[in-house]
Structures are given as C-alpha cells and as structure tokens.
C-alpha cells in the first residue's frame, strides 16, 4: 500500500513541477511533459536539452578538451557503474531476501533511485562547471561570452529546479553566472 501511495505522490509532485515549469517558461511541454509524469517511463525517456545543435566554437572545443583532461567521462562512468551495482544488489535483495514480486521490486527501485538521480545530476553539473572553467581559462572572457550567447539561443530555457531534476547539464544561465558573473539566457 505504501508503494502505491508513494507512486501517486510522485505523480502529483511531478505534475506540480510541470505546471510550475510551463508557467515560468511559457513553453509548451508536448509529449515529453506527459511522459515525465508516468513512473518508470520518466526514467527511460530523456529530456531534450536543445532546440538545435549548438555551433562549434573554440570555447566548445576547449570545454570538451577540459572534460578529457579532467577525465570526466571515466569518473562519470565509474559513478554509473557504482549506482548500477547498488541497484542490482537492491533489486536482488528485494526479490530473493524479502520475497517481493519482480514488478514491486522494480517500482521500489524506481522510487529509491530518485535521490540517486538527483545526486548524479549534481555530480555531472559540477563536471560541466569544471569544464567551463577550463575553457574560460583557455579562451578568455570575450570568446566565452560569445559562446554562451550562441548556446543560449540553442538551449531550451528550463528553470534551475526543473533542470536539476531532469538534466545532466546545467542551464546556460547558471553556467554563465558561474564563469562570467553575468546571466546569459533564460531563467
């Protein structure tokens, strides 16, 4: 019974979050808004982050170089493997030790994974900020500002709360605030 109450609470909270996001950004949610409300589906369907592909610039190249130099992909993949191992252990314990049905175990895993996803997004955001700082140091303020303006045109402007729950990349507004001390773009 607790499982179904928590799932209903999740749907209600996600609905309020969607409504808040639509009101603040004045953007339509489309089919993705509906998919984000359905438990388990919102784990699988990724949220689009950009309206179009961002243009390649020296800042973007240096940002990606920063990821390589700082070994972010290895660290990110190690984090994913660690979370996957915990998830498999948790799933196995629920099915074998506690004799829950596989369906119930999957639903509990979905609920328990919510704070882990939030933590993983926070971890990824810190890596993005580090790569931005690396690129900023390499190309300078003017090129970084130009690149942020170009990226802001391509990005779907999500609010900070919404992005922290659904995205592995911080918004351009947050990234520009961090490196330029000036907000460029949306919320």
N, C-alpha and C positions, 0 to 999 in steps of 0.2 A: 504494500500500500504506500509506504514511504517513497518508493521508487517512482510511482506514478504521480504522486504529489510534487516531487522534485522536478519531474519532466514537465508537468503543467506549469510550474513556477518558472522554469527555464523559458518555455514558450511565451509566457506573459512578459517576462523581463526582456526577451529579445524583441517582442512586439513593441514595447515601450521604447526601446533603443532605436528601432527602425523609425517609429513615428517621430521621435526627437530628431533623428538624423535628417529625415525628409523636411521637417520644419526649418531646421537651421541652415541646411544647404540649398533648399528649394530645388532639389534634383529628384527625378523620379527613380524609384527603386527597381522597377522592372521585375523580371522573373527571378533575379538574384535575391531580391527582398523576400520573396515567398520562400525560396529555398533555404535562406538563412534561418527561417522560423521553425523549420522541421528538424527535430532532433535526429542525429546521425547524418542526415543529408548535409547539414551545415559543417560537418567535419570533412566532407569529401569535396564539395563544390567550392573552388577557390573564388575569392572576391577579386574582380578585375581592379587593377590599381591605376591604369592609364587609359585615356581616351584613344591615344595613338602612341606609336613607338617614339620614345624620346630621341632627339637628334644626338648624333655622336659629336662630342666636343673633346677638347683637351682635358677639361675638368672630369668628364665622364670616364675617359681613358685612365686618368690618374686615380680616380675613385676605384675603378676595377683593379688597377695595379696595387692600390692600398689593400684591397681585400686579399690579393695574392701574397703581398709582402707580409701582411699580418696573419696570414694563414687562417683566414676566417672560414673558408669552406671546410677545412679539416675540423676545426673546432665546432662548427655548426653540425657537421655530420656526426661527430662524436656525441654531441648533445642529443641528436635524434636517436642514435643507437642506444644511449643510456635510457632515454624515455621509452623506447620500444621494448627494451629488456624489462623495465618496470611494468609496462603494460602487459606483456606476455606473462610475467610472474603473477600479476594481479588477476588476470583472466583465468589462468590455470588454477590459482588458489580458489577462486570463486566456484569454478566448475567441479574441481576434484575434492577440495577440502570441505567446502560449505554446501556442496551438492545443489547448487543453483542451476537452473536451465541455462543453456548457452545464450539464449535470447536475453534473459535477465542480466547475465554477466556482461554482455555487450552494452546494454543500456547503462549499467552501473559504471562500466569503463568509460563510456561517453561522458557521464556526469563528473567522474573523478578527474578526467583529462582536462576539464575546463580551466582550472587554475594552472595546470602544467602548460597549456597552450598560451595562456597569458604570460607566464614566465618566459616561455620560449620566444614569444614576440618581443618582450622586453630585452632579452639577450640579443636578438637579431637587430633591434633598434640601436643598441649600443655599438654593435659592429658597424652599422651604417654610419653612425656619428663618427666613429674612429676613421673609417674610410674617407668620409667627407673632410675631416681634419687633415688627413694625409694629402688629399688632393688640393685642399686650400693652401697648404704649406708649399706645395709644388708649383701651383699656377698663379697664386696671388688673388687678391680681393676682387679685382675688376672682372677677371675671367670666371671666377666662382659666382659672382653676382649675375653675370650674363647667363651662365649655365643654369642657375637656379630659376631665372625668369623663363628660360626655354622649357625647363622641366615642369614648371608650374602650369604652363599652357597645356601640356600633355596630360597632366595628372587629374584624376577625378578628385575634387576637393572634399575629403572626408574630415569630420571633426576629430579632435585628439582622442576622445573617449572611444568613438567608433573604430578608429584606426588601431588603437591599442588592443582591441579585442579581436579584430579580424585580419590585420595586416602584419606582414613581417618587415615592412619598410615604414619608417615614419613619414609623415606628410612633408611636403616641401616647406610649408610654413614653419614646422618645427626644425627642420634641417637648416633652413636659412637663419632662423632665430639663433640657433646654436653656433653657426660659424660666422655669420655676418653681423649678428646682434641686431638684425632687422628682419621683420616678417615679410616674406615674399609669397604671394599666392593666397590660398583660401584661408580657412578657419585657423 
